[in-house]
Amino acid sequence: MASSSPAAEAWLLENGHIKPLSKEMRHGHGRSHGRTAHNVSSSSLRKKSDLTLVRKVPCAIVRDVLANVQEVILGTKLFVLFIAIPIAIVAHYKNFGRSWVFGLSLLGLTPLAERVSFLTEQIAFFTGPTVGGLLNATCGNATELIIAIFALIQHKVDVVKYSLLGSILSNLLLVLGTSLFCGGIANISKEQNYDRKQADVNSLLLLLGLLCHVLPLMFRYAGVGQSAAITAQATLNLSRVSCIVMLLAYFGYLVFQLWTHRQLFDAQAEDNEGDDTEDEEAVLGFWSAFAWLVGMTILIALLSEYVVGTIEAASDSWGISVSFISVILLPIVGNAAEHAGAIIFAFKNKLDISLGVALGSATQIAMFVVPLCVIVSWIIGVRMDLDFSLLETSSLALAIIVTAFTLQDGTSHYIKGLVLLLCYIVIGACFFVSNIPQNQPNGVNLGSSSEGIMRV
């Protein structure tokens, strides 16, 4: 696979030196690091770097730094958006408009989310497929998780619930719908097929997560005649138990995905090997990738703090409800790179990758990020349960059911994607016209049944 052209070679950046990967390293790592649908999807937005000029720099340290910057900062088609990060920081400290800080921070999060996927893949070259899969399982939705944790620290439980719900809805309806629609239009003369096995597993887990959301909601309505405080505490306890069950289910899902039935999930990436062989090689050393990953995570945390702290100001300035910003805008911008990759592969008639991105991300949020946020809130003393209110839970239930019906036959055409997109538009319109007050204690309604109806 090695090429005689320096521009076509893969270079390993480590210890201040740039050296080409040996053929053994290529074959030893190139196909064994367990690329997931998220990795393959994100790779569609990357640019191949030409290190010919960098190699001519005489100083090893400077050469290493420049090569790393070229691979990490300039190695994505979204590198232009990196300029939003320093501008957002300056706007924050110079007390510019808070809505501007919010918007710039959202733009800055877009390339960072894609770069985290790239860096976890680079680390997986050296740690093996299992650890790489675990890294992807925990860092795949790092943006949503970090935003949620900062919102919990500031006791903005409603923002946490809305943003996580929006991420699930975005993946199931917007990303999957756009992928199926664009793929169907681009391949209108072909029959589009995909492997149902992985879709069935994800749908089953999503239905389990839905059950864990519905029961606390029904429990609250069933306890109308009881004391509001007693009902709220019982709902909170039920939610915490349900979250432990969900985390156990997610751990079982990881065992299923990384060990016992790994071939179901690796097949989708292997089908794409012929198109993206250049992404099968490590371009960063382990410690370089790890250091960049830590730095990117710190930037995501900083921008997430800005987003959470200015979301109400942006809502007032733009005349849009916090619920709409959290449910619609945050998920779309935060994962724009990953979503764009899913749509690109749908155009190429590679629906297994598109489904792996949309369903895999939705499952990760529903079964890992949401219960983890409840457990974290429990630890820090914030009251957060799985009662997402009637409107939010109904939207989640309908989205999961519609998606499950859409994927039941293993074939696709553009009308399926169109229906999913229209469902997303209707739900988005619902949150756009709603203006639920954000002053309820921790997002939990402690009132009577009539007050609960008025809340929705």
Order of alpha helices (4+ residues) and beta strands (2+ residues): beta-beta-alpha-alpha-alpha-alpha-alpha-alpha-alpha-alpha-alpha-beta-alpha-alpha-alpha-alpha-alpha-alpha-alpha-alpha-alpha-beta-alpha-alpha
